[in-house]
Structure formats: C-alpha cells, structure tokens
Amino acid sequence: MREFGTQGPVNSRDHYVVSRSEELADYINRVKQGRYIVLFAPRQSGKTTFFQEVLKGLAKNESAYFPIQLNFEDYKNRAPDAFYADIFEDIREQIETVFENQGILPSQQLMQFLEDTKISDHVAMRRFFRQLSRLLSDERSTSLPPRLVLIIDEFDGIPQAAVSDFLHTLRRIYLTGRDARSPYSVGIVGVKNITQLNYDRSISPFNIQDEFTLPNFTAAQVRELLSQYTEEVGQAFAPEVIDLLHKQTAGQPFLVNRCAQILTAELDIPKTDTIQIHHFSQAYTELIEERNTNIEHLITNIRRNPYFEKMLMRIAFYGSSISFTLHDEIVSELATYGIIARGEDGMCQILNPIYLHCIIQAFKPLINGLEDQYFPEEGPIDFTGYLASTGRIQMHTLINNFKDFIARAGFRILQVPDTPKEFVGQYLLFAYLDEFVKIVNATMRLEVPTGRGRADIIISHNRRQYIIETKVWRNERHYQVGKHQLAAYLKSEGATEGYYIVFDHREDPKPQLETDTLDGLTIRSYVIPVVQKRPSEVPSE
C-alpha cells in the first residue's frame, strides 16, 4: 500500500502524488525554447520531485535532449578550483548514467575526452560544454547534436567566490544563440533568490533568467492527493477536513503530506470511520508540537533577522499596510520561505497559518515570569475551573480573567524577556491560552482571514469551536468595523458567538467590556489597556 511521503522525493509507486501536469508541461515547453530558468522555493516544497519528473519527460525523446542533473549542496565551503573539479566529476558520472539508462555504450573517443579533460575554472567549463556537445553529435551519428539540458539543484550551495563567474559564464553561453548554445537549457533550483546570493551588486551576471514558480498545492490538488488514499483504502475525509487542511497548510507540500500522514497512519482512526474535524485538531496539535526539519529550518531562518518577527506580527495583528514588493529584501525572503504572499489589494498577507503559529510559539518566552498572576486569590486555582459541568469552556470568564491578569501584572509585562513591548499583549494572550488548552486537553490553531490586521484563534474542545479575534486599537471606527468582520467570519464558520480582544497601546487607554448582537450573532468585546511605561518613566505633575 502506498503512503504519504515526507522523506525526500516521492514517486507514484510508493507514495500518493500530485501530478502537477500543467506545471510540468509549462516547464518542458520552456526547455524546448532554450530558456535558462530559475526556480527558488522553500525547502520540502516538492522541487526535487518535480525536476525528476521533468527529466523523465525529457528522456522520452532521447535523440533530442541529453539531461545532466547536478546538486551543489555539498560545495559551499569549497575553493573555486576544487568546486569546478567536483562538478566535473559529477557531470562525468551523469553522462555515464544517461548512456547506461539508454542502453548505449559511449564511444572510445568520448570516454577518452572525459578522461583527459580537467575543469578548474569557469572558462574551462564553457569550453568543455561546447566540445561535449560536438562529441554527443558524433555519438548519435546525426548532424544535430542532442541538446544538453542542465538542471542544478540546491544552487545556494555554490561557493560564494564562484557565484559571479559561474553566472557570467552561463550568461555568455546563453547569448551565443540557440543553435550554438551548450547547454541549450539550464534550470537553477534553490531556496534563495539569485539577488540574495550576495554577488557583486554592481553587475548583473544573470539578467537573462526566466523565472518559474512552482506553487503550493491548490485546494483541488489536495483533494486529488487525498482521494488516492480513499480509493485505495476506502477511508474518506469529511469535505470540511480537506478544506481546513488546505487552508491551514496553504497547500505547502510537506505540511499537506505530513498532516495526512498523521491522520491516516498515526492516530489509529478505524479505517471504517470518516476522518472528521476533531481528528484534524489532533493531527494539527501533533504537527505543531513535533520536531521536523521543515519547521526547524523556517524558525532558524526567521531568527536570523529581528525584522522578520516584527513584520509578521504587524501584518497579522496591527493592520499595517505593507506593500508586497520583491524588491524589498525582507518581503522577498519571507515570501521565499512561504510565509507571506501578495494579497488582492497588493499588500502583504500571511499565507501559512501553521507557520505563523509555530513562529509565535518560538518567540514567546517559555516562562514569562507572570504565571503566578494568572489567577486571582478568590478565583479558580487552575485552568480547569473555567470548564462548566457540561464540559463547555466558560470562554467569557476565561478571557475576562486574562483582562484582569494584564491589569494585575501592570508594568511587569514590560519585563517579559525578549519580547518587544508592541507585541507583548499578543504574546501573553497566546501563552495564557496555550497553557489553558494543554491543561484542559483542548487544541488551538490560528486562522488568518484575508483582511490585514486580523488573526483569529480557534480553540477546539469536546467537538465545539470557540473563535477569538485579536487586533490592536487604531481608532473607534476600526474598532467597530472589527466587530462586523468577526460577525461575518462567525457566520462563515457556522458559529453563533465570538470573542473580540483589542489591545490598547495608547498613553491614555480606555478599557471596555461590551456585548453586541449583530445579525443574531453574539460578539463579546474586550479592549485591554497595555502598559507602555514603568512608574519611574511617568513624568510627575
């Protein structure tokens, strides 16, 4: 039986696979046109699997194309001359493999050429490819040589000292014209964009590139993937589970497959049962709490630059209108990591709720020093006190206590370690609710609706959902608009009650506690003042 693959490239023999037929046809058509193509996408987004399928597609026309696949992953710390010697050995192995797969013995002349040739720099590499193309023509006894197609995976691993000359050489080869070009087509695959590789910014070594985007799975492709499992095993996914899985993962291939893997192989759900929302909640919790290389790579990259955290928090909670432009280095990198995307209004929006959840988890202090203030002396002794005898969460009381907790903590919230004060309210709320859901065996996930400055927290418990929207106070008009936005979201989710938390960072904040009925839906609103200064910083009158 096949499985959902999360360990390296997948194949249709062992795994459930999204066909990506349109993307493959598009890429191969560009190869036929002799394009030099760059594709940069996050790790574990299906790049290697995709290019293996590209090579299979080219192999169907053996006389027309001669594909060579390289991988620069191990070469980052090599000197340029050692780098070129290494890739020559890789090229030679690839040539032998292609002939072996085609059942053809290479000529003595070609073998002698490969034996005698040495590549020590970019000039020798250019001459090598030109001569190789001529010899391959003799091999096939045809006036038209097979067109060399070079695909370079993990291009980020190229030694820094070799980047500029390497790209200049490819550019020179490209400009010789299609008939004389060797390689005929080049594919560069990596995580970073060409402009992020820190070559000499005064030159433009690769301005002939044709950019190719390998998108995340669409909702239809996620349904296609899961339907393969259902057809083989007989176990169905409830439609709302498929929709939620796509929304929470943003179709990111690793996350889609890992979530499906947990649901079908790790939760011990009887195969006769349909996979439901409460099963998804369990899988979601396992996914965000486990250690996996996909999320660890993401967190490592976000930690490199403090501006990443600030920008993401502003997009998610502050309603900041940040223009989506790939000319901005911060925006470009966050888009490359698959966290943000261009919204319909041209502004940055959070693309992947799971990534945002994990980022907030990573940045909130493990111990904030205020835990002893969670409960008042006359209140519950722990979080179980906020569960009614019916099993329902007393959400209004739970949030009201959080509001009072912020007041009890006072200026001490400014002492929470490694937390910018403009985000301290959100981090404390997240930590408070995170502790609550663990104690009462509930689950918590984030939703990021299209509107900027909105981040909804969904708590699931006993097959009920509780929706909390968080924002930052901007003005009265935005505050009132937020209530209607939450009402519209509640209606779309089939809920009847929602909780609206607004953090007020003004110097003269005004706490508010309101209950409104909008279109038959109950909106409970909490405007929570956030202390901005310690007492010693407040000027005396």
ROLUM-934615 format. One line per 3 residues: number of its first residue (from 1); their letters; for each residue z negated, x, y negated of C-alpha. Coordinates in Angstrom, 3 decimals, decimal comma, always signed. Last residue first. Layout:
<pts>
NUM> a> Z/X/Y | ... $
</pts>
This chain:
<pts>
541> esp> -37,807/+2,936/-66,541 | -37,800/+5,371/-63,639 | -34,484/+6,556/-62,227 $
538> ves> -34,026/+5,902/-58,508 | -33,467/+9,205/-56,697 | -37,096/+9,594/-55,659 $
535> prk> -37,003/+6,121/-54,055 | -34,137/+7,211/-51,770 | -30,720/+5,917/-52,733 $
532> qvv> -27,975/+3,690/-51,321 | -29,975/+1,074/-49,429 | -27,700/-1,347/-47,583 $
529> piv> -28,089/-5,011/-48,521 | -27,142/-7,452/-45,733 | -24,999/-10,494/-46,463 $
526> ysr> -25,367/-12,684/-43,376 | -23,038/-15,599/-42,675 | -23,243/-18,205/-39,901 $
523> itl> -19,903/-19,961/-39,484 | -19,893/-23,191/-37,482 | -16,489/-24,666/-36,655 $
520> gdl> -15,515/-28,292/-37,356 | -12,687/-27,247/-39,649 | -15,157/-25,087/-41,566 $
517> tdt> -18,877/-25,765/-41,298 | -20,971/-23,288/-43,247 | -24,341/-21,623/-42,581 $
514> elq> -25,666/-19,163/-45,131 | -28,015/-16,178/-45,383 | -27,560/-14,025/-48,471 $
511> pkp> -28,950/-10,748/-49,711 | -27,846/-9,808/-53,244 | -27,155/-6,121/-53,786 $
508> der> -27,897/-4,363/-57,120 | -26,599/-0,835/-56,528 | -23,793/-2,270/-54,430 $
505> hdf> -23,485/-1,351/-50,756 | -23,504/-4,904/-49,375 | -22,799/-5,048/-45,649 $
502> viy> -21,188/-8,325/-44,563 | -22,005/-9,859/-41,201 | -20,178/-13,056/-40,173 $
499> yge> -21,294/-14,767/-36,983 | -19,075/-17,283/-35,212 | -19,408/-20,704/-33,616 $
496> tag> -16,927/-23,076/-31,934 | -14,887/-20,720/-29,761 | -11,410/-21,453/-28,352 $
493> esk> -10,217/-17,919/-29,135 | -7,531/-18,999/-31,613 | -10,008/-21,380/-33,254 $
490> lya> -12,581/-18,616/-33,602 | -9,946/-16,412/-35,249 | -9,065/-19,095/-37,790 $
487> alq> -12,756/-19,618/-38,558 | -13,236/-15,848/-38,966 | -10,401/-15,687/-41,473 $
484> hkg> -11,883/-18,703/-43,299 | -15,245/-16,952/-43,621 | -13,555/-13,734/-44,733 $
481> vqy> -11,858/-15,575/-47,592 | -15,322/-16,438/-48,941 | -16,430/-12,803/-49,011 $
478> hre> -13,100/-11,679/-50,433 | -13,571/-14,077/-53,345 | -17,178/-13,063/-53,907 $
475> nrw> -16,350/-9,368/-54,228 | -15,957/-6,253/-52,103 | -18,769/-6,525/-49,568 $
472> vkt> -18,070/-4,597/-46,381 | -16,994/-6,409/-43,247 | -18,188/-7,338/-39,775 $
469> eii> -17,130/-10,236/-37,588 | -19,294/-11,314/-34,674 | -17,985/-13,434/-31,808 $
466> yqr> -20,191/-14,564/-28,917 | -18,491/-15,192/-25,571 | -19,931/-17,022/-22,587 $
463> rnh> -19,394/-16,094/-18,927 | -23,109/-15,309/-18,452 | -22,830/-12,753/-21,263 $
460> sii> -19,851/-11,489/-23,257 | -20,303/-9,959/-26,704 | -17,188/-9,717/-28,873 $
457> ida> -17,414/-7,539/-31,982 | -14,746/-8,266/-34,567 | -13,450/-5,585/-36,881 $
454> rgr> -11,826/-6,729/-40,073 | -10,955/-4,545/-43,052 | -7,213/-4,961/-42,641 $
451> gtp> -5,897/-8,244/-41,260 | -4,101/-7,869/-37,923 | -7,174/-8,533/-35,811 $
448> vel> -9,143/-5,588/-34,395 | -11,210/-6,735/-31,448 | -14,097/-4,648/-30,208 $
445> rmt> -15,948/-4,933/-26,923 | -19,494/-5,650/-25,800 | -20,806/-6,447/-22,332 $
442> anv> -24,037/-8,165/-21,243 | -26,681/-6,893/-18,829 | -29,640/-7,978/-21,031 $
439> ikv> -30,880/-4,426/-21,704 | -27,413/-2,861/-21,946 | -26,158/-5,590/-24,267 $
436> fed> -29,131/-5,106/-26,613 | -28,856/-1,321/-26,852 | -25,203/-1,605/-27,803 $
433> lya> -26,071/-4,356/-30,257 | -28,515/-2,110/-32,124 | -26,258/+0,974/-31,924 $
430> fll> -23,274/-1,007/-33,257 | -25,358/-2,532/-36,033 | -26,718/+0,909/-36,944 $
427> yqg> -23,228/+2,404/-37,009 | -21,873/-0,440/-39,140 | -24,705/-0,169/-41,667 $
424> vfe> -24,493/+3,644/-41,812 | -20,801/+3,712/-42,693 | -20,993/+4,396/-46,445 $
421> kpt> -24,037/+6,592/-45,796 | -22,017/+9,077/-43,757 | -23,792/+9,534/-40,397 $
418> dpv> -24,675/+12,989/-39,083 | -28,380/+12,192/-38,712 | -29,871/+8,856/-39,852 $
415> qli> -31,867/+9,842/-42,935 | -30,170/+7,334/-45,249 | -31,427/+4,557/-42,952 $
412> rfg> -34,910/+5,736/-43,951 | -34,411/+4,161/-47,389 | -35,452/+0,772/-46,041 $
409> ara> -36,215/+0,604/-42,308 | -37,921/-2,772/-42,687 | -34,965/-4,150/-44,698 $
406> ifd> -32,464/-2,938/-42,094 | -34,701/-4,430/-39,384 | -34,801/-7,755/-41,257 $
403> kfn> -31,012/-8,021/-41,088 | -31,130/-6,984/-37,423 | -33,733/-9,683/-36,808 $
400> nil> -31,392/-12,249/-38,330 | -28,725/-10,953/-36,000 | -30,838/-11,586/-32,878 $
397> thm> -32,126/-14,919/-34,188 | -28,594/-16,185/-34,805 | -27,454/-14,822/-31,444 $
394> qir> -30,039/-16,582/-29,319 | -28,122/-15,493/-26,236 | -27,799/-18,254/-23,668 $
391> gts> -29,549/-17,955/-20,292 | -30,963/-21,470/-20,430 | -34,468/-20,040/-20,939 $
388> aly> -33,142/-18,507/-24,159 | -32,382/-14,793/-24,352 | -33,521/-13,030/-27,523 $
385> gtf> -36,856/-12,010/-25,981 | -34,923/-9,859/-23,518 | -34,389/-7,475/-26,426 $
382> dip> -37,943/-6,109/-26,348 | -41,464/-6,915/-27,541 | -40,338/-10,112/-29,203 $
379> gee> -41,612/-10,784/-32,744 | -45,043/-10,708/-34,463 | -45,104/-6,933/-34,883 $
376> pfy> -41,463/-6,828/-35,956 | -38,872/-5,438/-33,518 | -36,140/-2,848/-34,128 $
373> qde> -38,362/-0,595/-36,266 | -39,322/+1,769/-33,441 | -35,603/+2,408/-32,910 $
370> lgn> -35,283/+3,962/-36,348 | -34,850/+7,613/-35,398 | -31,106/+7,239/-34,866 $
367> ilp> -31,077/+8,434/-31,267 | -27,631/+8,817/-29,689 | -26,248/+9,061/-33,202 $
364> kfa> -23,052/+7,038/-33,731 | -20,004/+9,289/-33,692 | -19,035/+9,142/-30,021 $
361> qii> -19,677/+5,427/-29,639 | -17,624/+4,742/-32,767 | -14,774/+6,792/-31,290 $
358> chl> -15,063/+4,988/-27,948 | -14,815/+1,574/-29,604 | -11,863/+2,693/-31,744 $
355> yip> -10,028/+3,968/-28,654 | -10,635/+0,689/-26,839 | -9,427/-1,300/-29,871 $
352> nli> -6,031/+0,516/-29,997 | -3,644/-0,082/-32,886 | -5,931/+0,032/-35,910 $
349> qcm> -3,866/-0,741/-38,992 | -2,285/+1,461/-41,617 | -0,281/-0,337/-44,297 $
346> gde> +3,405/-1,281/-44,338 | +2,653/-5,002/-44,633 | +3,629/-5,679/-41,017 $
343> gra> +1,193/-2,994/-39,968 | +2,192/+0,603/-39,257 | +0,213/+2,100/-36,422 $
340> iig> -3,188/+3,616/-35,713 | -4,941/+5,029/-32,672 | -2,001/+6,361/-30,615 $
337> yta> -2,860/+10,066/-30,938 | +0,426/+10,585/-32,774 | -0,514/+7,816/-35,205 $
334> les> -3,821/+9,546/-35,948 | -1,928/+12,818/-36,426 | +0,646/+11,370/-38,824 $
331> vie> -1,931/+9,454/-40,865 | -3,998/+12,612/-41,370 | -0,943/+14,767/-42,191 $
328> dhl> +0,533/+12,341/-44,724 | +4,335/+12,470/-44,482 | +4,016/+10,025/-41,583 $
325> tfs> +3,358/+7,291/-44,096 | +1,283/+4,196/-43,455 | -0,183/+3,272/-46,827 $
322> iss> -3,949/+2,929/-46,832 | -5,127/-0,407/-48,204 | -8,855/-0,183/-47,543 $
319> gyf> -10,286/-3,386/-46,109 | -13,566/-1,587/-45,532 | -14,316/-2,179/-41,868 $
316> air> -11,486/-1,022/-39,609 | -9,263/+0,861/-42,067 | -12,213/+2,495/-43,781 $
313> mlm> -13,800/+3,436/-40,470 | -10,569/+4,996/-39,253 | -10,120/+6,972/-42,479 $
310> kef> -13,656/+8,335/-42,436 | -13,505/+9,384/-38,781 | -10,198/+11,213/-39,198 $
307> ypn> -11,365/+12,816/-42,447 | -14,081/+14,689/-40,551 | -11,385/+16,787/-38,802 $
304> rri> -11,765/+18,417/-35,416 | -13,989/+15,618/-34,093 | -10,963/+13,319/-33,775 $
301> nti> -9,172/+15,802/-31,493 | -12,147/+16,174/-29,156 | -12,617/+12,386/-29,088 $
298> lhe> -8,982/+11,862/-28,026 | -9,028/+14,572/-25,380 | -12,223/+13,023/-23,957 $
295> int> -10,590/+9,581/-23,948 | -7,656/+10,697/-21,816 | -9,630/+13,203/-19,761 $
292> nre> -11,960/+10,603/-18,301 | -15,728/+10,297/-18,461 | -16,908/+6,752/-17,853 $
289> eil> -18,604/+4,456/-20,349 | -15,511/+2,949/-21,983 | -13,827/+2,235/-18,649 $
286> ety> -16,887/+0,838/-16,873 | -17,548/-1,604/-19,715 | -13,935/-2,751/-19,734 $
283> aqs> -13,925/-3,254/-15,973 | -16,991/-5,489/-16,173 | -15,502/-7,495/-19,048 $
280> fhh> -12,257/-7,830/-17,077 | -14,164/-9,393/-14,192 | -15,699/-11,895/-16,622 $
277> iqi> -12,178/-12,692/-17,847 | -10,892/-13,571/-14,367 | -9,180/-11,870/-11,423 $
274> tdt> -8,143/-14,650/-9,032 | -10,148/-14,573/-5,831 | -8,590/-14,226/-2,345 $
271> kpi> -8,622/-10,436/-2,657 | -12,416/-10,557/-2,939 | -13,478/-8,581/-6,031 $
268> dle> -14,977/-5,277/-4,881 | -15,128/-3,887/-8,415 | -13,453/-0,540/-7,653 $
265> atl> -9,934/-1,093/-6,312 | -8,274/-4,014/-8,083 | -10,169/-4,319/-11,359 $
262> iqa> -10,927/-0,605/-11,722 | -7,294/+0,328/-11,028 | -6,039/-2,314/-13,445 $
259> crn> -8,213/-0,784/-16,181 | -6,979/+2,709/-15,287 | -3,340/+1,594/-15,221 $
256> vlf> -3,483/-0,073/-18,628 | -5,549/+2,757/-20,134 | -3,138/+5,401/-18,854 $
253> pqg> -0,057/+3,521/-20,055 | -1,307/+2,600/-23,576 | -0,309/-1,086/-23,801 $
250> atq> -2,471/-1,642/-26,886 | -5,355/-1,146/-24,434 | -7,405/-4,080/-25,724 $
247> khl> -4,410/-6,333/-26,423 | -2,649/-5,601/-23,130 | -5,779/-6,201/-21,059 $
244> ldi> -6,532/-9,333/-23,083 | -3,100/-10,849/-22,405 | -3,268/-9,990/-18,709 $
241> vep> -6,780/-11,428/-18,449 | -5,690/-14,615/-20,263 | -2,970/-15,135/-17,672 $
238> afa> -5,513/-15,027/-14,800 | -4,581/-12,125/-12,549 | -3,443/-12,969/-9,033 $
235> qgv> -4,271/-11,422/-5,669 | -1,465/-11,710/-3,114 | -1,475/-8,027/-2,198 $
232> eet> +2,185/-7,017/-2,513 | +3,417/-9,681/-4,945 | +0,189/-9,541/-6,975 $
229> yqs> +0,403/-5,751/-7,276 | +3,990/-5,913/-8,498 | +2,955/-8,714/-10,883 $
226> lle> +0,528/-6,321/-12,571 | +3,313/-3,966/-13,669 | +5,691/-6,724/-14,807 $
223> rvq> +2,897/-8,428/-16,761 | +2,147/-5,094/-18,465 | +5,866/-4,735/-19,180 $
220> aat> +6,000/-8,186/-20,795 | +2,998/-7,368/-23,006 | +4,841/-4,237/-24,126 $
217> fnp> +3,951/-0,881/-22,653 | +3,415/+1,878/-25,199 | +6,484/+3,255/-26,906 $
214> ltf> +8,504/+6,348/-26,034 | +9,971/+7,167/-29,428 | +12,947/+9,482/-29,776 $
211> edq> +13,583/+11,667/-32,802 | +17,000/+13,284/-33,078 | +16,468/+16,815/-34,367 $
208> inf> +18,937/+18,709/-36,542 | +16,299/+19,765/-39,062 | +14,843/+22,256/-36,615 $
205> psi> +14,155/+25,535/-38,391 | +13,432/+24,100/-41,830 | +12,103/+26,978/-43,873 $
202> srd> +9,347/+27,419/-46,446 | +6,794/+25,782/-44,134 | +6,736/+28,883/-41,916 $
199> ynl> +5,724/+27,406/-38,575 | +2,472/+25,472/-38,368 | +3,190/+23,321/-35,289 $
196> qti> +2,338/+20,049/-37,049 | +5,841/+19,569/-38,511 | +7,317/+19,543/-34,999 $
193> nkv> +4,956/+16,674/-34,131 | +2,088/+17,367/-31,788 | +1,755/+15,853/-28,334 $
190> gvi> +4,824/+17,346/-26,726 | +8,346/+16,902/-25,399 | +11,439/+18,709/-26,642 $
187> gvs> +14,702/+17,489/-25,101 | +17,778/+19,666/-25,451 | +21,433/+18,720/-24,988 $
184> yps> +24,548/+20,867/-24,511 | +22,526/+23,991/-23,809 | +24,962/+25,568/-24,389 $
181> rad> +27,258/+24,201/-27,117 | +30,908/+25,206/-27,133 | +32,412/+21,702/-26,978 $
178> rgt> +29,580/+20,064/-28,907 | +29,694/+22,260/-31,991 | +28,264/+25,691/-32,764 $
175> lyi> +25,629/+23,928/-34,891 | +23,487/+23,091/-31,860 | +23,293/+26,718/-30,773 $
172> rrl> +22,165/+27,756/-34,253 | +19,480/+25,024/-34,278 | +18,242/+26,089/-30,853 $
169> thl> +17,965/+29,641/-32,151 | +16,085/+28,566/-35,279 | +13,643/+26,631/-33,071 $
166> fds> +12,868/+29,698/-30,961 | +12,666/+31,988/-33,982 | +10,132/+29,698/-35,706 $
163> vaa> +7,936/+28,967/-32,702 | +7,600/+32,470/-31,203 | +4,544/+33,754/-33,100 $
160> qpi> +2,704/+30,488/-32,486 | +3,097/+30,843/-28,728 | +4,698/+27,702/-27,241 $
157> gdf> +2,059/+25,441/-25,697 | +2,867/+22,518/-28,009 | +6,166/+22,175/-26,083 $
154> edi> +4,274/+20,484/-23,256 | +7,591/+19,583/-21,543 | +10,888/+21,275/-22,367 $
151> ilv> +14,034/+19,492/-21,162 | +17,263/+21,498/-21,170 | +20,553/+19,815/-20,283 $
148> lrp> +23,364/+22,229/-19,489 | +26,743/+20,515/-19,436 | +28,672/+21,194/-16,287 $
145> pls> +31,551/+23,530/-17,067 | +34,974/+22,011/-17,749 | +37,856/+24,023/-16,332 $
142> tsr> +36,604/+23,344/-12,833 | +35,905/+25,512/-9,835 | +32,286/+24,263/-9,725 $
139> eds> +30,789/+27,738/-9,525 | +33,279/+29,082/-12,080 | +32,040/+26,522/-14,618 $
136> llr> +28,460/+27,495/-13,800 | +29,374/+31,081/-14,686 | +30,629/+30,060/-18,121 $
133> slq> +27,486/+28,021/-18,883 | +25,280/+30,909/-17,809 | +27,043/+33,234/-20,246 $
130> rff> +26,276/+30,995/-23,239 | +22,713/+30,365/-22,023 | +22,033/+34,093/-21,702 $
127> rrm> +23,426/+34,865/-25,138 | +21,025/+32,420/-26,783 | +18,062/+33,740/-24,762 $
124> avh> +18,883/+37,345/-25,650 | +18,746/+36,380/-29,330 | +15,441/+34,535/-28,868 $
121> dsi> +13,642/+37,530/-27,380 | +12,911/+39,423/-24,170 | +15,328/+37,851/-21,714 $
118> ktd> +16,416/+40,050/-18,825 | +19,539/+39,573/-16,770 | +20,404/+41,691/-13,742 $
115> elf> +19,105/+39,378/-11,019 | +20,373/+36,205/-12,663 | +23,803/+37,764/-13,044 $
112> qml> +23,726/+38,974/-9,455 | +22,919/+35,452/-8,256 | +25,758/+34,018/-10,330 $
109> qqs> +28,265/+36,551/-8,991 | +27,063/+36,065/-5,422 | +27,872/+32,409/-5,750 $
106> pli> +25,235/+29,680/-5,596 | +24,970/+27,829/-2,274 | +25,335/+24,090/-2,691 $
103> gqn> +23,239/+21,335/-1,075 | +22,724/+19,531/-4,386 | +18,957/+19,830/-4,146 $
100> efv> +19,281/+23,533/-3,309 | +21,598/+24,125/-6,257 | +19,149/+22,416/-8,601 $
97> tei> +16,200/+24,345/-7,143 | +17,935/+27,708/-7,604 | +18,649/+26,888/-11,239 $
94> qer> +15,035/+25,790/-11,772 | +13,685/+29,022/-10,325 | +15,932/+31,037/-12,652 $
91> ide> +14,840/+28,966/-15,627 | +11,159/+29,512/-14,804 | +11,720/+33,270/-14,508 $
88> fid> +13,485/+33,195/-17,876 | +10,569/+31,208/-19,312 | +8,179/+33,981/-18,351 $
85> ayf> +10,273/+36,813/-19,796 | +10,601/+34,865/-23,059 | +6,830/+34,371/-23,262 $
82> adp> +6,139/+38,021/-22,397 | +8,347/+39,112/-25,313 | +6,673/+36,583/-27,644 $
79> arn> +3,084/+37,588/-26,737 | +1,402/+34,988/-24,522 | -1,595/+32,937/-25,698 $
76> kyd> +0,082/+29,514/-25,708 | +2,121/+30,111/-22,540 | +0,501/+27,926/-19,882 $
73> efn> +1,683/+24,508/-21,122 | +5,241/+25,604/-21,908 | +6,926/+23,482/-19,222 $
70> lqi> +10,608/+23,801/-18,416 | +13,181/+21,444/-16,852 | +16,792/+22,505/-16,327 $
67> pfy> +19,445/+19,818/-15,834 | +23,073/+20,683/-14,963 | +25,277/+17,789/-16,038 $
64> ase> +28,860/+16,613/-15,437 | +29,523/+17,596/-11,807 | +26,208/+16,246/-10,560 $
61> nka> +26,546/+12,744/-11,994 | +23,659/+11,015/-10,239 | +21,517/+14,022/-11,177 $
58> lgk> +21,471/+12,806/-14,784 | +19,586/+9,651/-13,814 | +17,152/+11,597/-11,671 $
55> lve> +16,514/+13,937/-14,599 | +15,799/+10,971/-16,875 | +13,416/+9,541/-14,265 $
52> qff> +11,503/+12,822/-14,256 | +11,553/+12,568/-18,017 | +9,785/+9,208/-17,996 $
49> ttk> +7,114/+10,333/-15,537 | +6,384/+13,350/-17,726 | +6,142/+11,242/-20,877 $
46> gsq> +3,998/+8,440/-19,395 | +1,414/+8,110/-22,160 | -1,056/+10,440/-20,498 $
43> rpa> -1,320/+12,644/-23,561 | -0,236/+11,140/-26,857 | +3,428/+11,131/-27,933 $
40> flv> +5,952/+13,565/-29,336 | +9,596/+13,182/-28,374 | +12,234/+15,444/-29,857 $
37> iyr> +15,931/+15,217/-29,053 | +18,816/+17,631/-29,499 | +21,765/+15,267/-29,082 $
34> gqk> +24,849/+16,054/-27,009 | +26,236/+12,506/-27,040 | +25,699/+12,222/-23,284 $
31> vrn> +22,077/+13,200/-23,855 | +21,736/+10,395/-26,406 | +23,062/+7,911/-23,828 $
28> iyd> +20,515/+9,250/-21,363 | +17,724/+8,471/-23,840 | +18,839/+4,904/-24,555 $
25> ale> +19,419/+4,088/-20,887 | +15,965/+5,393/-20,040 | +14,327/+3,362/-22,838 $
22> esr> +16,056/+0,188/-21,679 | +15,119/+0,760/-18,037 | +11,421/+1,340/-18,737 $
19> svv> +10,788/+0,541/-15,044 | +7,029/+0,038/-15,224 | +5,623/+1,487/-12,017 $
16> yhd> +3,189/+0,388/-9,319 | +2,494/+3,534/-7,382 | +3,199/+5,421/-4,168 $
13> rsn> +6,946/+4,949/-3,642 | +7,695/+3,911/-7,229 | +6,531/+7,223/-8,618 $
10> vpg> +3,734/+8,189/-10,999 | +3,219/+11,389/-12,947 | -0,349/+12,694/-13,365 $
7> qtg> -3,499/+11,109/-11,973 | -3,772/+7,557/-13,258 | -1,604/+5,662/-10,769 $
4> fer> -2,149/+2,007/-9,943 | -1,807/+1,739/-6,184 | +0,809/+1,240/-3,480 $
1> m> +0,000/+0,000/+0,000 $
</pts>
